[in-house]
């Protein structure tokens, strides 16, 4: 008698998660080009057949691993937004948690520095995560406009602009090997991207 569809799906999900967790550690340590499938299979403790049942190959696994890293990155600020906080505090939290995430999660920073993860900012494969982040920004801006904290503006256009600036500064800081301290950089981002929104 075969496994029920629900059980099979759960087993497959657990396998994928285990492989992706191992891949995040291996890719960040060895880089995309220095990592082999044998490295991933060995680190995850699965068979080659189990691996191929979950992923098409190294490239597919790398994209899925980057996707997982982006999900964790976004949850770092989206899960901590408090209803009681005003829009300005929320925007500060988004800026701080979003920008500093790779500082406290070196495996993600290594993926950024390695190079291939840079494509996540332009690849359509990550459009849903990028759109979700923009929606959070847009919602926070709308809340601030409605409460009178921010001046009237086109929240969708500003959210899109801010998101693109965040991406630029993240890449310039982590990949460009900035000499500015990360805390100073956050203050710099806040001055440029947030305080110009405040109603005076």
N, C-alpha and C positions, 0 to 999 in steps of 0.2 A: 504494500500500500504506500503511495507517494505522500509527500508532505502537502499539507494544505497550502493554498496560495498565500495566505497571510503569513504562515510560518516561513515559507520559502523566501518571501519578500523581506521578512525580518532578518533572516540569516544573511541574505545578500546585502542588506543595508549595513549589518554589523561588519561583514567582510570588507565592504567598501570603506567604511569609517576607519577600520584598523589599518588598511593599506594607505589611506590618505594621511592619517596621523603619522605613520612611519615615513611616508614620502615627504611630508613637511620637514621632518627632522633631517632626512638624508639630502634633499635638495638644498636646504639651507646650509648644510655642512659642506657639501661637495660641489654645489652648483649644478645647473641643468646639464651642461656638457660633460661634467665629471661624474655624473650619476649613471649607473647602468640598471637595467631591469633586475639583474641578479642582486644588486645592492638593495633595491626596494623589497624584493621577494624575501631576501634574507632578514631584513629589518622587521618586516611585518609578520614573518612566520607563516606565510601561506604558500601553497603550491603554485607552480606556474599555471596550472589549469584553473585554479581558483582566481588567480590574478586576471587571466585572459577572459574569464567569465564576467568580470567587472569592468575592465578597461580595454580599449583597443590597442594600447601601447604606451610608450613613455610620454609621447606628446599629449595624448588624451589625459593621462594621469597628471601631467604637469598643469594643464589647464584646470582640471578638477581640484587640484591641490591649491592653486591660486584662488579659485572661486571660494573654497572653504576658508582660506586665510582672509579674503575680503569680507565674508560673512561675519567672521569673528571680529574683524576690525570695526565693521559698522555696528555690531551689537555692543561694542565697548561704549558707544555714546547713546545709541537709540534705547537701550534697555535701562539707562540710568537717568533719562529725562523725567523729572518729577513734575507732576501736575501743579504743585504749589509754587514752583519757581516761576519768576516772570520771564518774558521772552528774551530779555537781555542776558539773564543768567543762563538760560538754555542755549543761546547762541555761543556764549563763552564756553560752555561745557562741550558743545559740538566741536568748536575750534580746538580746544585743548585736548580732549580725548581723541579726536580724529587725528590731529597732527602728532601727538606724542605716542600713539600706539606702538609704532615701530621702535621707539626708544626702549620701551619696557617689554617688548616681544622681539628679541633679536632674530628669531627664526624668520619673521616677516621682513625685518630690515635686510637680512641676508638675501632673501628673494628679490627685494628691490635692487640691491646693489649688484646682484648677479647679472641683471640685464633683461632676460626674457619676460620677467613679470611686468616690465614697463608697458608691454603690449596690452595689459589688462585695461589700461586707461583709454584705449582706442578700439579694442576688440568688441564686436557686437555680442560676443558670447557672454559678456558681463553687463550688458545694457540694463538688465532688470535690477541688478544691485545698484548700479549708478543712478537709475531712475528713482529707486527707493530712497537713496540718500538725498537726492534733489527734492523729493516730496517732503522729507522731514525738514529740510531747510525752508522750503516754501511755506509749510504749515507754521513753522516758528515765526517767520517773518509776518505772516498774516495775523497771527496772534498778537504780535507786537504792534502792528498797525492798528488793529482793532482796540487795543488797550491804551493807545496813545503814546507808547514807549518809542515807537519808530515813526518817522514821518511817512506820509502817503507815498507809495511807490508801486511799481509793477512787480509784485512778489515773485511771479514766475520767472521773469527776466533777470531779476536780481539774484534769485536762488541759482539760476543757471550760471550766471557770471561768477558768483561766489564759489560754486562747486569747481568751476574750471580754474579759478585762481588757487583754490586749495590744492588741486592736482598739481598745478605748476610749482607751487612752493614746496610741496612734498617731494616732488622729483628733484627740484633744485637743491633742497636741503640734504636728502638722503643719498641721492645719486651724484650730485655735484660736489659732495664732500665739503659742505659749508663749514667755515671756521667759527660761525656764530654759535654760541651756547643755545641749546634747544629751548630753554626757558625764555631767553631773550627773543628768540625767533617767534615764540607764541605771542609774546607781548607785541611784537612787531605786526603779526597777523591781526591781532585784535585791534590795534590802532588803525590799520589800513582798511580792514574788511568789516568791522563792526561799528566803530564809533561814528563813522560817517552816516550811519542809518538813524542815529538818535534824533528825536524831535527836539528842537531847541526853542 
